[in-house]
Each structure stands twice: as structure tokens, then as C-alpha cells.
Amino acid sequence: MIAVVTGGSGFIGQNLVRRLLTDGHEVRCLVRPLGRPVPKGTNRYVVQFEEPRSLLQCDAFDGAHVVFHLAGTTKAVRPEAFAAANVIPTRHLLGAITARRLYLKFVFVSSQAAGGPAPDRERAVDEDEVPHPVEAYGRSKLEAERVVQTFANRLPATIVRPCSVFGPYDRDFLTLFRLADRGILLYPGIAEHWASVLHVDDVIGGLLAAAKRESSVCRTYFLSSAEPVKWRTIGEHIAAAVGRRVRHFDVYAPLVSTASVAGEWLGRLTDTAPLANRSKAALSRHRFWICSAERARREFGFKETRSLPEALRDTYYWYRQSGWLRGSRRADSAVA
């Protein structure tokens, strides 16, 4: 199989590319002129996602069987930047493929944020729910999904919405591991909130299964754990993996809101995407970020391959071996 991948330098993208290479597939990565490196063994094609002509002239699609579209951003200085990074490239990419009359399987990696939070612990969001994103990132991913759907009569497309994902090359959960290594865990007002979380290997397994099934065409799928978990419980599993006794602190919600406003203004002044921002604050106001992967389980056999404690422990070992944690040996380049 010949696979074209966008976002191959990102967290999920790197793991997808490595899995495809391990399975013996040819991988062609579309990269920006100043983009980060992608894993060795791939063929790099430099493109301008904002320029349709650049994609129309790209040779990466010749003879390819599937396109995995992961390129985008989860953080931005201004809300309109999400559309520029997540919606416009999707439209131009699909336009280029269909303009050349290519019939490739197109797998769009969206996000649970596009669907929105669940109303309560017992009612996980599924694909039949009317989407209700609560912040700019989720709205941009939903808009990109709708772009994909407008091309449904011209190429076989599938939309996949992963829940919160962790594993090798992830820097968001890395913060929690670093804190636990210092004997403390801080939660931005969400310690007692519920979430669906999943190891990246299982997300990759779901993406590959969706790409192979003809029945997944014109379908949307959540990928999530079978059971949701409280963030406090996630922290306890991380502490166990690290082997430290930790103190847990849940930051008072109004402080989170204040910090998000301050962070956003600082980000605009410095033109950098802050960790604390209004989008994050909006997400933290909802107690149940849980979704159901029942459709994926039923239609293409999606499943988790390890328990949450085991998956977090494996992630901790990877951080240690790769030199991402204090006191661990420095690894070779992350893209080697």
C-alpha cells in the first residue's frame, strides 16, 4: 500500500508513519517548506497547503491508495488561526485530489472536540448526536468535517474523531509525568471530571482499520476507551507508573479562567500560542468529555489493546528511554 500522510511530524502522525513503515508500506509525507522533520524512511514532498496549485502539482498522489490527513493545529494565538490551519488546507487538499480525478481513500483525523462534551456520565456522545463544539478548535474541526462531507460524492472519505490521546511523542501528558516525577500533580479544575482517553497505538489501529474497510466510506467514528475515567484517577495511575507518592491539587476554577485570559493576552503580545487560553478554559468547564466507540467496535473491530495503567506505564518507560524526563538518558533524535 502507498499511503500519503499530512501531519507526519506531529504526535499522532509520527506514530502512524512509523506503524505504516513497520508494516512494510510506502509512506509519502506532505510537509511545509519549514516544517519539522518526519520519520526516516519516508518520502518527503514539500507543499504549500494554502496554495491549491502546489497541491495540484504534487507527485505524492500518483499511484497512492490512501491519504491520512492529520495536518492542523490544536493551539493558536487567535481563533481565526484555527480555520486557517484546520479548514482551508483540508478544502485545498480535497480539491486537488478530485481535480486530478484521483479516487483515493481519504481518512480525515478530526477530534472529539468537534462532537462536544456529554451531558452526563451515563450518556457518552456518539456519532448520532448533533455536534456541539464549545470552543474555537472544536468548531474548526467540525467545519473541516463538513468540508470533507461535501466531497463525499467524488471520493471515498471517512472521518475519525479520537478522544484524548497519549503515548510516545506526546507533550501534553508529558507535563503530568514531569510533575509526578517531582511529587505533585496539578489539575486545571478538572480532577473530578470524566474523560475518554486512549493510547496512541490503539488510535493508529483504528485509523488503519477504518482505511481498509469499504463500509467505512461516508461514515464518522469516535475512537475512545471502553470506559471513561476521572482525571484524578489518571493522575494516580501516572504516579504509580513513576513510582512516586504525589500530592494532588485541583486549581480553583475561577483561577483557571483568570489565567486563561492572561495567557491569551500574553500570547497575542508575543505572537505565541499559550498553554493557558480561553479554549482550554472552555473545555475545562464541562465535566464529561466522554464519547462512545461502539460504532467503530461494531463495524471494523476496533478495540483497546492494553489497560489504562499498563498503557500509562509503557508511556512512562518511553519517556524515560527517550530522554524526555529529568534524569533519563538522552535519546537519539525523536525522528530517527
N, C-alpha and C positions, 0 to 999 in steps of 0.2 A: 504493500500500500504506500502511496505517496501522499503525505499529509502536509498541508500548508498551515502554519501556525502564526498568529499575530499575538504579541504579548509574551513571546518566548523567554524574555529576560525577567519577567515578573515571578511572583511566588508560585502561583498555580501553574503558570506557563512553563517555568523551568522543570517542574516535576512532570508535566505532561510530555515535554520534549524528551526528557531522559527515559521515560517509560516507552515512548514510541521507538527510540533508538535501541533500547534494550530488547524490544520485541522484534527488531530487525526491519523496521520500516524506514523509508527515506523521509527526512524531515526538511522542509524548506521554511525558514523563518523570515517573515517580513519585518524589517527593522527600520527605524527612523535614522536619518543621517548621523545624529549624535546620540543614538540610543545606546543603552547598556549592552554589554556582551551577552551572547546567548551560549548555551552549552556547546562544547566542541562536538564535532561530528555532524553538525547541521550545515545546510547551505543557506547563506545569508543573501537576502535581496533587499537593497535599500530602496525605500519608497517614501513618498510624501502623502500621508493619509488625507491631508487637506486638499490635495491636488488630484482630481479624477484622472487626468492624463497620465500621471505617474503610475497609477494602478492599472490603467488600461494597457500600458506598455510593459508591464511586469511579466517576465517569463516564468515566474514561480508557479503560475496556474496551469501551465502546459503539461498535460498528462496526469495532473493531480486527481485524486479521488475524493478528498475531503478537506474542508477548511475549518479549523478551530479558531474562532475569533474571540480572543481574550484581551486584546489591547484596550486600554482605557485608563481611567484614574479613579481612585477612591477618595482622594483628598484634593482640595482646590482652594485657592485664595478667595475666589468669588464664585457664586452659584452658577453663573453663565459659563464658567470654565468646564463644568461637568458636561454640558451639551457639546461643547467644542471637542472634548476628549472622548465622549462615550456615544454620542449620537451621530455626528457628522461623519466620522470615519466609517461607521457601520453602513451608512447610506452610500458612501462613495465606494466602499469595498463591494457591496452587493451590486451596485450599479455597474462597476467594471466587469464583474463576473458575468452578469446577464447580458451586458452589451456585447460581449465576445461569444455569446450563445454557448457558454460552458454549463454543463449540467453536473455540478459538484454537490456532494452532501455538505451542508453548511450547519455547523454547530455553534450557536451563539451562547457564550457563557455570560449569563446575566447575574442576578443576585437575589437572595431572599428579601433584600431591602425593596425590591420592585413590587413584591407582593404585600409588604407591610406586616405589622405585628398581629398576633392573635388576640381575640377578645378575652380569653381566659386560659387557664392551664389545661382544661379538658377539650378545648376546641382549636386544635392546631390548624393553621392556614393550609389549604390545599389549592390545587390548580383551578378548581371551580369557583373559588371566591373572587369577587370583584377586587382587583388590586387597589390598594390604598397606601402608597408610599408616604412617609411622613417627613421627608427631608429631600434636599436637592439631589444628592447622589441617587437615591432610590427612584426619584422621578425621572432622572436622566436614563437610568437603566430600563425603566418601563417604556419611555419614549423610544429607546433603541429597539426594544422588543417589538413595538408596533411598526417600526421601520422594517424589521425582518418579516413580519406578517404580511406587509404589502407586497413582498416579493414571493410569497408562497406559491403563486401560480406559475412561477418561472424557474424555480429550483427547489430541491428538497431541503427544507430547513427544520431544525429542531432547536428549541430554547431550553436551556438548563439553568435553574436557579439554585446554586449551592447555599447552604446555611453558613454560619461562622466556621471557618476552616483554619486548621493549624497543622504544623508539620515542618519538615526541612525547608529552609529558606524563608520561613515566615518571620517577620519582625514585630508583628503586633503581639502575639503570645510570648515572644521573646522577652518583652518588658516584664511580664508576670514572672517568668522564670528568673530573671535577673533580680527582681525584688525578693522573691522567695529565697534566693541564694544569700540574701542579706538579712533574712529573718523577718520580713514584713511583706504583707500584701495589701495593696490599696485598691479599692473599687470605687469607680465614679458614681456612687449612689445606686449600684446595681447588685450588690451582694446577694440580695434575696430575690432577684429577678431570675426568670427562667429563660433558657436558650437552647436551641438545637445546635450542636457542634459536631464536627466531623474531621477525621484525619484526612489529609490531602490525598493519600494513596487511594482511599475509598472514593473521593471525588473523581480522581483520574479514572478509576474503574468504571464509574458511572458515565463519564464523558465518552469513553471508548465503547461502552455497550450501547449508548444512545446513537453513536455514529454508525454502528454496524447494523442496527435494526431498521428495516424498511418501514416498520409500523410506527416508528417514532417521528416520521415526517409530519409536519404541521402540528406537532404536539409540544406542550410545555411541561417540564418536570422539575419538581423540587428534589434536591438531594439533601438528606438530613439523617441524623441519628434516629434510631427507632424510638428512643425515649429522651425527652428534654431533661435538662439538669440545671440546678441553680449555680450561679457564678461562684458563690461561696464554696459549693462542693467541688467545682473545677479547681478553685484555689487550694482546697485540701488535697486533691489528687496531685497537683503540681508540687506542693510541699512534700508529699510522700515520695514523689519521684526524685526531688532534690535531696531528700534525706535530712531536712531541717525542720525544727519546730518554728512556726511562724506566728506572728500576731496579725490578725485580720482587722482592717479598718475600712469602714464604708463611709465615704466622704458625704457630708451633708448635702442633699440635693441642691439647695439654693447656692451653695458654694460652687457646685459644678456649673450651674447656669452662669454665675458671675465670671468664672474662669473661662468659660467658652466665649463670652462676649469679648473679654480682654484678649484672649488668644486670637480671635478673629481680627480684631483691630491691629494687633501686633503683626499678624500675618500680612495684612494689607500694607502696612508701613514697610515691611521688609521684603514683600513680594515672595513669601514662602508659605507653604500650606502648614498651618499649625496643627499640633496633635489635639489641642483643645479647641473646639469650634462649635458653632451652633448646630451643625448637622449631628455631631456626636451627642450634643446635649439633647436634641430632639429624639434621637434613638434611645437614650437612657431614660426618657420619661415614660416609656412603655414597658410594662413588666413581663410581657410574654412574647419573646421573639422565638416562637416555635412554629415549625411547619412539618407537614407530613410528606414522606417519600413513598407512600403506599402505591401511587400510580407507577413510579419507577420500579418498585419491587415487583409489582404485578406484570408489567409489560416488558421489562427486559432483565429481570432477575437481580436488580440492584440490592446490595447488602453491605453491612459493615463487616470488616474482616478481623477486627480486634476490639476488645473492650476499651472504654474510655481511660481507665487507669493505665492499661498496657500501652495505648496509643500515646498518652502524655509521657509515659516513661521512655518510650522509644524516641520521642521528640527531644526529651532532655538529653539522652545519650548522643543524639545527632548534634545538638548544640555544643556539647562538651567536646566531641571528637572533631568538630569543625572549627573550634576556637572562637565560638560566639559568646562564651560565658567566661567570666573572670576566673583566672587560674587554669583554664584549659589550654591545651596546646593549640598553637596557631595552625590552621589548616591551609592547604593549597587554595588557590583561587576558587571562589564559590562556583565559578562557571567552568572549572577544569573538567 
